[in-house]
C-alpha cells in the first residue's frame, strides 16, 4: 500500500474531505487505497489557529 505525508492541518482537511486536491511535482499512475501520514511542521501550528481551519479541525 502507498502512503502520502502532508503537513497539518492539511492532512486532517484531506481526510475530512474538505481539501480534495493535492498537487505534487512527481506524478504517479497509482490509483487505489492510500495511507495518510500527518507530519507536524511549523506551518501547521500557525495555520491551525486561523479561523478558516479552526472551523474544520476537530
CHARMM-style PDB file with segment names, atoms N, HN, CA, C and O in Angstrom:
ATOM      1  N   UNK     1       0.852  -1.180   0.000  1.00  0.00      PROA
ATOM      2  CA  UNK     1       0.000   0.000   0.000  1.00  0.00      PROA
ATOM      3  C   UNK     1       0.897   1.243   0.000  1.00  0.00      PROA
ATOM      4  O   UNK     1       1.960   1.256   0.621  1.00  0.00      PROA
ATOM      5  N   UNK     2       0.461   2.259  -0.689  1.00  0.00      PROA
ATOM      6  HN  UNK     2      -0.402   2.249  -1.193  1.00  0.00      PROA
ATOM      7  CA  UNK     2       1.200   3.521  -0.785  1.00  0.00      PROA
ATOM      8  C   UNK     2       0.797   4.455   0.354  1.00  0.00      PROA
ATOM      9  O   UNK     2      -0.265   4.295   0.954  1.00  0.00      PROA
ATOM     10  N   UNK     3       1.651   5.427   0.644  1.00  0.00      PROA
ATOM     11  HN  UNK     3       2.515   5.557   0.156  1.00  0.00      PROA
ATOM     12  CA  UNK     3       1.369   6.409   1.698  1.00  0.00      PROA
ATOM     13  C   UNK     3       1.756   7.793   1.199  1.00  0.00      PROA
ATOM     14  O   UNK     3       2.589   7.940   0.304  1.00  0.00      PROA
ATOM     15  N   UNK     4       1.140   8.796   1.792  1.00  0.00      PROA
ATOM     16  HN  UNK     4       0.464   8.677   2.519  1.00  0.00      PROA
ATOM     17  CA  UNK     4       1.461  10.186   1.484  1.00  0.00      PROA
ATOM     18  C   UNK     4       1.606  10.946   2.798  1.00  0.00      PROA
ATOM     19  O   UNK     4       0.826  10.743   3.728  1.00  0.00      PROA
ATOM     20  N   UNK     5       2.595  11.812   2.869  1.00  0.00      PROA
ATOM     21  HN  UNK     5       3.229  11.977   2.113  1.00  0.00      PROA
ATOM     22  CA  UNK     5       2.797  12.660   4.054  1.00  0.00      PROA
ATOM     23  C   UNK     5       2.362  14.072   3.732  1.00  0.00      PROA
ATOM     24  O   UNK     5       2.754  14.638   2.711  1.00  0.00      PROA
ATOM     25  N   UNK     6       1.553  14.636   4.606  1.00  0.00      PROA
ATOM     26  HN  UNK     6       1.235  14.177   5.435  1.00  0.00      PROA
ATOM     27  CA  UNK     6       1.112  16.019   4.479  1.00  0.00      PROA
ATOM     28  C   UNK     6       1.300  16.712   5.819  1.00  0.00      PROA
ATOM     29  O   UNK     6       1.154  16.097   6.875  1.00  0.00      PROA
ATOM     30  N   UNK     7       1.620  17.978   5.768  1.00  0.00      PROA
ATOM     31  HN  UNK     7       1.739  18.478   4.910  1.00  0.00      PROA
ATOM     32  CA  UNK     7       1.703  18.765   6.991  1.00  0.00      PROA
ATOM     33  C   UNK     7       0.306  18.973   7.564  1.00  0.00      PROA
ATOM     34  O   UNK     7      -0.685  18.990   6.835  1.00  0.00      PROA
ATOM     35  N   UNK     8       0.249  19.128   8.862  1.00  0.00      PROA
ATOM     36  HN  UNK     8       1.054  19.114   9.454  1.00  0.00      PROA
ATOM     37  CA  UNK     8      -1.005  19.523   9.496  1.00  0.00      PROA
ATOM     38  C   UNK     8      -1.188  21.015   9.275  1.00  0.00      PROA
ATOM     39  O   UNK     8      -0.179  21.719   9.261  1.00  0.00      PROA
ATOM     40  N   UNK     9      -2.351  21.542   9.106  1.00  0.00      PROA
ATOM     41  HN  UNK     9      -3.171  20.969   9.117  1.00  0.00      PROA
ATOM     42  CA  UNK     9      -3.658  20.893   9.199  1.00  0.00      PROA
ATOM     43  C   UNK     9      -4.164  20.311   7.884  1.00  0.00      PROA
ATOM     44  O   UNK     9      -5.297  19.832   7.826  1.00  0.00      PROA
ATOM     45  N   UNK    10      -3.347  20.340   6.820  1.00  0.00      PROA
ATOM     46  HN  UNK    10      -2.427  20.728   6.867  1.00  0.00      PROA
ATOM     47  CA  UNK    10      -3.817  19.859   5.523  1.00  0.00      PROA
ATOM     48  C   UNK    10      -4.151  18.385   5.531  1.00  0.00      PROA
ATOM     49  O   UNK    10      -5.103  17.976   4.866  1.00  0.00      PROA
ATOM     50  N   UNK    11      -3.411  17.577   6.252  1.00  0.00      PROA
ATOM     51  HN  UNK    11      -2.638  17.909   6.792  1.00  0.00      PROA
ATOM     52  CA  UNK    11      -3.701  16.138   6.313  1.00  0.00      PROA
ATOM     53  C   UNK    11      -5.105  15.898   6.867  1.00  0.00      PROA
ATOM     54  O   UNK    11      -5.855  15.080   6.335  1.00  0.00      PROA
ATOM     55  N   UNK    12      -5.448  16.600   7.912  1.00  0.00      PROA
ATOM     56  HN  UNK    12      -4.838  17.265   8.343  1.00  0.00      PROA
ATOM     57  CA  UNK    12      -6.787  16.460   8.501  1.00  0.00      PROA
ATOM     58  C   UNK    12      -7.856  16.912   7.520  1.00  0.00      PROA
ATOM     59  O   UNK    12      -8.899  16.269   7.399  1.00  0.00      PROA
ATOM     60  N   UNK    13      -7.614  17.993   6.832  1.00  0.00      PROA
ATOM     61  HN  UNK    13      -6.767  18.516   6.930  1.00  0.00      PROA
ATOM     62  CA  UNK    13      -8.600  18.504   5.872  1.00  0.00      PROA
ATOM     63  C   UNK    13      -8.803  17.542   4.705  1.00  0.00      PROA
ATOM     64  O   UNK    13      -9.916  17.425   4.194  1.00  0.00      PROA
ATOM     65  N   UNK    14      -7.747  16.851   4.275  1.00  0.00      PROA
ATOM     66  HN  UNK    14      -6.842  16.946   4.690  1.00  0.00      PROA
ATOM     67  CA  UNK    14      -7.883  15.858   3.211  1.00  0.00      PROA
ATOM     68  C   UNK    14      -8.721  14.685   3.701  1.00  0.00      PROA
ATOM     69  O   UNK    14      -9.630  14.241   3.000  1.00  0.00      PROA
ATOM     70  N   UNK    15      -8.431  14.183   4.886  1.00  0.00      PROA
ATOM     71  HN  UNK    15      -7.692  14.544   5.456  1.00  0.00      PROA
ATOM     72  CA  UNK    15      -9.174  13.048   5.442  1.00  0.00      PROA
ATOM     73  C   UNK    15     -10.651  13.395   5.630  1.00  0.00      PROA
ATOM     74  O   UNK    15     -11.522  12.550   5.421  1.00  0.00      PROA
ATOM     75  N   UNK    16     -10.929  14.638   6.026  1.00  0.00      PROA
ATOM     76  HN  UNK    16     -10.222  15.324   6.196  1.00  0.00      PROA
ATOM     77  CA  UNK    16     -12.315  15.076   6.219  1.00  0.00      PROA
ATOM     78  C   UNK    16     -13.038  15.329   4.896  1.00  0.00      PROA
ATOM     79  O   UNK    16     -14.259  15.487   4.878  1.00  0.00      PROA
ATOM     80  N   UNK    17     -12.300  15.366   3.803  1.00  0.00      PROA
ATOM     81  HN  UNK    17     -11.308  15.237   3.818  1.00  0.00      PROA
ATOM     82  CA  UNK    17     -12.917  15.614   2.505  1.00  0.00      PROA
ATOM     83  C   UNK    17     -13.076  17.090   2.169  1.00  0.00      PROA
ATOM     84  O   UNK    17     -13.685  17.433   1.156  1.00  0.00      PROA
ATOM     85  N   UNK    18     -12.538  17.963   3.005  1.00  0.00      PROA
ATOM     86  HN  UNK    18     -12.044  17.686   3.829  1.00  0.00      PROA
ATOM     87  CA  UNK    18     -12.629  19.406   2.760  1.00  0.00      PROA
ATOM     88  C   UNK    18     -11.627  19.804   1.681  1.00  0.00      PROA
ATOM     89  O   UNK    18     -11.953  20.574   0.778  1.00  0.00      PROA
ATOM     90  N   UNK    19     -10.411  19.278   1.778  1.00  0.00      PROA
ATOM     91  HN  UNK    19     -10.147  18.653   2.512  1.00  0.00      PROA
ATOM     92  CA  UNK    19      -9.372  19.545   0.776  1.00  0.00      PROA
ATOM     93  C   UNK    19      -9.370  18.350  -0.167  1.00  0.00      PROA
ATOM     94  O   UNK    19      -9.025  17.241   0.240  1.00  0.00      PROA
ATOM     95  N   UNK    20      -9.749  18.563  -1.416  1.00  0.00      PROA
ATOM     96  HN  UNK    20     -10.029  19.464  -1.747  1.00  0.00      PROA
ATOM     97  CA  UNK    20      -9.911  17.443  -2.346  1.00  0.00      PROA
ATOM     98  C   UNK    20      -8.808  17.336  -3.384  1.00  0.00      PROA
ATOM     99  O   UNK    20      -8.763  16.361  -4.134  1.00  0.00      PROA
ATOM    100  N   UNK    21      -7.915  18.322  -3.443  1.00  0.00      PROA
ATOM    101  HN  UNK    21      -7.951  19.114  -2.834  1.00  0.00      PROA
ATOM    102  CA  UNK    21      -6.846  18.298  -4.437  1.00  0.00      PROA
ATOM    103  C   UNK    21      -5.495  18.451  -3.750  1.00  0.00      PROA
ATOM    104  O   UNK    21      -5.305  19.351  -2.932  1.00  0.00      PROA
ATOM    105  N   UNK    22      -4.568  17.577  -4.082  1.00  0.00      PROA
ATOM    106  HN  UNK    22      -4.722  16.846  -4.747  1.00  0.00      PROA
ATOM    107  CA  UNK    22      -3.195  17.662  -3.583  1.00  0.00      PROA
ATOM    108  C   UNK    22      -2.275  17.561  -4.794  1.00  0.00      PROA
ATOM    109  O   UNK    22      -2.319  16.571  -5.524  1.00  0.00      PROA
ATOM    110  N   UNK    23      -1.463  18.550  -5.007  1.00  0.00      PROA
ATOM    111  HN  UNK    23      -1.427  19.354  -4.414  1.00  0.00      PROA
ATOM    112  CA  UNK    23      -0.563  18.534  -6.156  1.00  0.00      PROA
ATOM    113  C   UNK    23       0.861  18.247  -5.699  1.00  0.00      PROA
ATOM    114  O   UNK    23       1.303  18.709  -4.647  1.00  0.00      PROA
ATOM    115  N   UNK    24       1.557  17.481  -6.508  1.00  0.00      PROA
ATOM    116  HN  UNK    24       1.198  17.106  -7.362  1.00  0.00      PROA
ATOM    117  CA  UNK    24       2.953  17.119  -6.246  1.00  0.00      PROA
ATOM    118  C   UNK    24       3.733  17.302  -7.537  1.00  0.00      PROA
ATOM    119  O   UNK    24       3.158  17.260  -8.624  1.00  0.00      PROA
ATOM    120  N   UNK    25       5.034  17.505  -7.423  1.00  0.00      PROA
ATOM    121  HN  UNK    25       5.501  17.539  -6.539  1.00  0.00      PROA
ATOM    122  CA  UNK    25       5.831  17.688  -8.627  1.00  0.00      PROA
ATOM    123  C   UNK    25       6.205  16.363  -9.295  1.00  0.00      PROA
ATOM    124  O   UNK    25       6.650  16.369 -10.443  1.00  0.00      PROA
ATOM    125  N   UNK    26       6.040  15.247  -8.620  1.00  0.00      PROA
ATOM    126  HN  UNK    26       5.679  15.242  -7.688  1.00  0.00      PROA
ATOM    127  CA  UNK    26       6.288  13.931  -9.208  1.00  0.00      PROA
ATOM    128  C   UNK    26       4.965  13.218  -9.439  1.00  0.00      PROA
ATOM    129  O   UNK    26       4.191  13.020  -8.503  1.00  0.00      PROA
ATOM    130  N   UNK    27       4.710  12.842 -10.656  1.00  0.00      PROA
ATOM    131  HN  UNK    27       5.339  13.003 -11.417  1.00  0.00      PROA
ATOM    132  CA  UNK    27       3.456  12.167 -10.976  1.00  0.00      PROA
ATOM    133  C   UNK    27       3.493  10.688 -10.634  1.00  0.00      PROA
ATOM    134  O   UNK    27       4.564  10.116 -10.429  1.00  0.00      PROA
ATOM    135  N   UNK    28       2.333  10.078 -10.576  1.00  0.00      PROA
ATOM    136  HN  UNK    28       1.464  10.543 -10.743  1.00  0.00      PROA
ATOM    137  CA  UNK    28       2.221   8.644 -10.331  1.00  0.00      PROA
ATOM    138  C   UNK    28       1.000   8.117 -11.070  1.00  0.00      PROA
ATOM    139  O   UNK    28       0.018   8.833 -11.263  1.00  0.00      PROA
ATOM    140  N   UNK    29       1.075   6.874 -11.474  1.00  0.00      PROA
ATOM    141  HN  UNK    29       1.873   6.292 -11.317  1.00  0.00      PROA
ATOM    142  CA  UNK    29      -0.069   6.241 -12.131  1.00  0.00      PROA
ATOM    143  C   UNK    29      -0.890   5.432 -11.132  1.00  0.00      PROA
ATOM    144  O   UNK    29      -1.894   4.817 -11.495  1.00  0.00      PROA
ATOM    145  N   UNK    30      -0.457   5.436  -9.873  1.00  0.00      PROA
ATOM    146  HN  UNK    30       0.358   5.935  -9.579  1.00  0.00      PROA
ATOM    147  CA  UNK    30      -1.116   4.635  -8.846  1.00  0.00      PROA
ATOM    148  C   UNK    30      -2.508   5.183  -8.560  1.00  0.00      PROA
ATOM    149  O   UNK    30      -2.686   6.385  -8.367  1.00  0.00      PROA
ATOM    150  N   UNK    31      -3.487   4.296  -8.536  1.00  0.00      PROA
ATOM    151  HN  UNK    31      -3.343   3.319  -8.693  1.00  0.00      PROA
ATOM    152  CA  UNK    31      -4.846   4.629  -8.119  1.00  0.00      PROA
ATOM    153  C   UNK    31      -5.321   3.500  -7.224  1.00  0.00      PROA
ATOM    154  O   UNK    31      -5.391   2.348  -7.652  1.00  0.00      PROA
ATOM    155  N   UNK    32      -5.641   3.823  -6.008  1.00  0.00      PROA
ATOM    156  HN  UNK    32      -5.585   4.759  -5.661  1.00  0.00      PROA
ATOM    157  CA  UNK    32      -6.087   2.796  -5.083  1.00  0.00      PROA
ATOM    158  C   UNK    32      -6.001   3.293  -3.655  1.00  0.00      PROA
ATOM    159  O   UNK    32      -5.838   4.490  -3.422  1.00  0.00      PROA
ATOM    160  N   UNK    33      -6.109   2.381  -2.692  1.00  0.00      PROA
ATOM    161  HN  UNK    33      -6.241   1.408  -2.881  1.00  0.00      PROA
ATOM    162  CA  UNK    33      -6.048   2.774  -1.284  1.00  0.00      PROA
ATOM    163  C   UNK    33      -4.728   3.466  -0.964  1.00  0.00      PROA
ATOM    164  O   UNK    33      -3.687   3.161  -1.546  1.00  0.00      PROA
ATOM    165  N   UNK    34      -4.799   4.388  -0.038  1.00  0.00      PROA
ATOM    166  HN  UNK    34      -5.644   4.636   0.435  1.00  0.00      PROA
ATOM    167  CA  UNK    34      -3.601   5.145   0.335  1.00  0.00      PROA
ATOM    168  C   UNK    34      -3.641   5.440   1.829  1.00  0.00      PROA
ATOM    169  O   UNK    34      -4.703   5.716   2.386  1.00  0.00      PROA
ATOM    170  N   UNK    35      -2.491   5.382   2.468  1.00  0.00      PROA
ATOM    171  HN  UNK    35      -1.628   5.157   2.016  1.00  0.00      PROA
ATOM    172  CA  UNK    35      -2.379   5.740   3.882  1.00  0.00      PROA
ATOM    173  C   UNK    35      -2.019   7.217   3.984  1.00  0.00      PROA
ATOM    174  O   UNK    35      -1.253   7.729   3.168  1.00  0.00      PROA
ATOM    175  N   UNK    36      -2.561   7.894   4.971  1.00  0.00      PROA
ATOM    176  HN  UNK    36      -3.183   7.478   5.635  1.00  0.00      PROA
ATOM    177  CA  UNK    36      -2.283   9.304   5.193  1.00  0.00      PROA
ATOM    178  C   UNK    36      -1.379   9.443   6.409  1.00  0.00      PROA
ATOM    179  O   UNK    36      -1.718   8.966   7.492  1.00  0.00      PROA
ATOM    180  N   UNK    37      -0.234  10.093   6.239  1.00  0.00      PROA
ATOM    181  HN  UNK    37       0.041  10.480   5.359  1.00  0.00      PROA
ATOM    182  CA  UNK    37       0.670  10.382   7.344  1.00  0.00      PROA
ATOM    183  C   UNK    37       0.613  11.881   7.613  1.00  0.00      PROA
ATOM    184  O   UNK    37       0.898  12.688   6.728  1.00  0.00      PROA
ATOM    185  N   UNK    38       0.246  12.248   8.827  1.00  0.00      PROA
ATOM    186  HN  UNK    38       0.014  11.593   9.546  1.00  0.00      PROA
ATOM    187  CA  UNK    38       0.150  13.657   9.211  1.00  0.00      PROA
ATOM    188  C   UNK    38       1.438  14.067   9.899  1.00  0.00      PROA
ATOM    189  O   UNK    38       1.665  13.732  11.062  1.00  0.00      PROA
ATOM    190  N   UNK    39       2.280  14.794   9.178  1.00  0.00      PROA
ATOM    191  HN  UNK    39       2.095  15.067   8.234  1.00  0.00      PROA
ATOM    192  CA  UNK    39       3.523  15.266   9.771  1.00  0.00      PROA
ATOM    193  C   UNK    39       3.319  16.672  10.321  1.00  0.00      PROA
ATOM    194  O   UNK    39       2.552  17.461   9.769  1.00  0.00      PROA
ATOM    195  N   UNK    40       3.994  16.966  11.381  1.00  0.00      PROA
ATOM    196  HN  UNK    40       4.618  16.325  11.829  1.00  0.00      PROA
ATOM    197  CA  UNK    40       3.846  18.275  12.003  1.00  0.00      PROA
ATOM    198  C   UNK    40       4.978  19.175  11.526  1.00  0.00      PROA
ATOM    199  O   UNK    40       6.141  18.774  11.497  1.00  0.00      PROA
ATOM    200  N   UNK    41       4.625  20.362  11.162  1.00  0.00      PROA
ATOM    201  HN  UNK    41       3.680  20.688  11.185  1.00  0.00      PROA
ATOM    202  CA  UNK    41       5.621  21.330  10.726  1.00  0.00      PROA
ATOM    203  C   UNK    41       5.306  22.694  11.306  1.00  0.00      PROA
ATOM    204  O   UNK    41       4.286  22.872  11.972  1.00  0.00      PROA
ATOM    205  N   UNK    42       6.164  23.639  11.057  1.00  0.00      PROA
ATOM    206  HN  UNK    42       6.993  23.494  10.516  1.00  0.00      PROA
ATOM    207  CA  UNK    42       5.950  24.986  11.570  1.00  0.00      PROA
ATOM    208  C   UNK    42       4.656  25.584  11.043  1.00  0.00      PROA
ATOM    209  O   UNK    42       3.926  26.248  11.779  1.00  0.00      PROA
ATOM    210  N   UNK    43       4.379  25.352   9.788  1.00  0.00      PROA
ATOM    211  HN  UNK    43       4.972  24.813   9.190  1.00  0.00      PROA
ATOM    212  CA  UNK    43       3.181  25.938   9.178  1.00  0.00      PROA
ATOM    213  C   UNK    43       1.903  25.386   9.808  1.00  0.00      PROA
ATOM    214  O   UNK    43       0.918  26.112   9.946  1.00  0.00      PROA
ATOM    215  N   UNK    44       1.913  24.109  10.189  1.00  0.00      PROA
ATOM    216  HN  UNK    44       2.713  23.520  10.076  1.00  0.00      PROA
ATOM    217  CA  UNK    44       0.711  23.502  10.765  1.00  0.00      PROA
ATOM    218  C   UNK    44       0.241  24.209  12.009  1.00  0.00      PROA
ATOM    219  O   UNK    44      -0.951  24.478  12.156  1.00  0.00      PROA
ATOM    220  N   UNK    45       1.154  24.516  12.908  1.00  0.00      PROA
ATOM    221  HN  UNK    45       2.122  24.297  12.789  1.00  0.00      PROA
ATOM    222  CA  UNK    45       0.748  25.176  14.153  1.00  0.00      PROA
ATOM    223  C   UNK    45       0.312  26.616  13.907  1.00  0.00      PROA
ATOM    224  O   UNK    45      -0.520  27.143  14.646  1.00  0.00      PROA
ATOM    225  N   UNK    46       0.857  27.250  12.889  1.00  0.00      PROA
ATOM    226  HN  UNK    46       1.532  26.821  12.289  1.00  0.00      PROA
ATOM    227  CA  UNK    46       0.453  28.622  12.572  1.00  0.00      PROA
ATOM    228  C   UNK    46      -0.948  28.633  11.976  1.00  0.00      PROA
ATOM    229  O   UNK    46      -1.813  29.388  12.422  1.00  0.00      PROA
ATOM    230  N   UNK    47      -1.171  27.790  10.963  1.00  0.00      PROA
ATOM    231  HN  UNK    47      -0.468  27.177  10.601  1.00  0.00      PROA
ATOM    232  CA  UNK    47      -2.452  27.805  10.281  1.00  0.00      PROA
ATOM    233  C   UNK    47      -3.584  27.183  11.091  1.00  0.00      PROA
ATOM    234  O   UNK    47      -4.744  27.534  10.878  1.00  0.00      PROA
ATOM    235  N   UNK    48      -3.287  26.278  12.006  1.00  0.00      PROA
ATOM    236  HN  UNK    48      -2.344  25.992  12.179  1.00  0.00      PROA
ATOM    237  CA  UNK    48      -4.325  25.625  12.799  1.00  0.00      PROA
ATOM    238  C   UNK    48      -5.096  26.625  13.640  1.00  0.00      PROA
ATOM    239  O   UNK    48      -6.239  26.362  14.014  1.00  0.00      PROA
ATOM    240  N   UNK    49      -4.498  27.760  13.944  1.00  0.00      PROA
ATOM    241  HN  UNK    49      -3.569  27.973  13.641  1.00  0.00      PROA
ATOM    242  CA  UNK    49      -5.192  28.770  14.747  1.00  0.00      PROA
ATOM    243  C   UNK    49      -5.980  29.754  13.875  1.00  0.00      PROA
ATOM    244  O   UNK    49      -6.712  30.585  14.413  1.00  0.00      PROA
ATOM    245  N   UNK    50      -5.854  29.686  12.562  1.00  0.00      PROA
ATOM    246  HN  UNK    50      -5.260  29.011  12.124  1.00  0.00      PROA
ATOM    247  CA  UNK    50      -6.597  30.556  11.652  1.00  0.00      PROA
ATOM    248  C   UNK    50      -8.068  30.138  11.639  1.00  0.00      PROA
ATOM    249  O   UNK    50      -8.379  28.950  11.726  1.00  0.00      PROA
ATOM    250  N   UNK    51      -8.957  31.100  11.531  1.00  0.00      PROA
ATOM    251  HN  UNK    51      -8.704  32.065  11.461  1.00  0.00      PROA
ATOM    252  CA  UNK    51     -10.392  30.812  11.580  1.00  0.00      PROA
ATOM    253  C   UNK    51     -10.829  29.883  10.447  1.00  0.00      PROA
ATOM    254  O   UNK    51     -11.732  29.070  10.641  1.00  0.00      PROA
ATOM    255  N   UNK    52     -10.212  29.985   9.275  1.00  0.00      PROA
ATOM    256  HN  UNK    52      -9.478  30.645   9.117  1.00  0.00      PROA
ATOM    257  CA  UNK    52     -10.563  29.113   8.160  1.00  0.00      PROA
ATOM    258  C   UNK    52     -10.386  27.644   8.525  1.00  0.00      PROA
ATOM    259  O   UNK    52     -11.218  26.811   8.164  1.00  0.00      PROA
ATOM    260  N   UNK    53      -9.304  27.319   9.241  1.00  0.00      PROA
ATOM    261  HN  UNK    53      -8.628  27.995   9.535  1.00  0.00      PROA
ATOM    262  CA  UNK    53      -9.032  25.947   9.639  1.00  0.00      PROA
ATOM    263  C   UNK    53      -9.706  25.574  10.946  1.00  0.00      PROA
ATOM    264  O   UNK    53     -10.114  24.426  11.123  1.00  0.00      PROA
ATOM    265  N   UNK    54      -9.830  26.522  11.863  1.00  0.00      PROA
ATOM    266  HN  UNK    54      -9.499  27.455  11.719  1.00  0.00      PROA
ATOM    267  CA  UNK    54     -10.449  26.239  13.173  1.00  0.00      PROA
ATOM    268  C   UNK    54     -11.847  25.664  12.990  1.00  0.00      PROA
ATOM    269  O   UNK    54     -12.251  24.776  13.741  1.00  0.00      PROA
ATOM    270  N   UNK    55     -12.592  26.157  12.003  1.00  0.00      PROA
ATOM    271  HN  UNK    55     -12.265  26.878  11.393  1.00  0.00      PROA
ATOM    272  CA  UNK    55     -13.955  25.688  11.764  1.00  0.00      PROA
ATOM    273  C   UNK    55     -13.999  24.259  11.266  1.00  0.00      PROA
ATOM    274  O   UNK    55     -15.017  23.583  11.416  1.00  0.00      PROA
ATOM    275  N   UNK    56     -12.900  23.781  10.669  1.00  0.00      PROA
ATOM    276  HN  UNK    56     -12.073  24.330  10.547  1.00  0.00      PROA
ATOM    277  CA  UNK    56     -12.873  22.449  10.061  1.00  0.00      PROA
ATOM    278  C   UNK    56     -12.182  21.393  10.892  1.00  0.00      PROA
ATOM    279  O   UNK    56     -12.498  20.209  10.771  1.00  0.00      PROA
ATOM    280  N   UNK    57     -11.234  21.798  11.745  1.00  0.00      PROA
ATOM    281  HN  UNK    57     -10.978  22.760  11.843  1.00  0.00      PROA
ATOM    282  CA  UNK    57     -10.446  20.842  12.528  1.00  0.00      PROA
ATOM    283  C   UNK    57     -11.111  20.589  13.870  1.00  0.00      PROA
ATOM    284  O   UNK    57     -11.482  21.522  14.582  1.00  0.00      PROA
ATOM    285  N   UNK    58     -11.254  19.327  14.200  1.00  0.00      PROA
ATOM    286  HN  UNK    58     -10.953  18.569  13.622  1.00  0.00      PROA
ATOM    287  CA  UNK    58     -11.885  18.970  15.477  1.00  0.00      PROA
ATOM    288  C   UNK    58     -10.929  18.144  16.285  1.00  0.00      PROA
ATOM    289  OT1 UNK    58     -11.256  17.733  17.398  1.00  0.00      PROA
TER     290      UNK     58
END
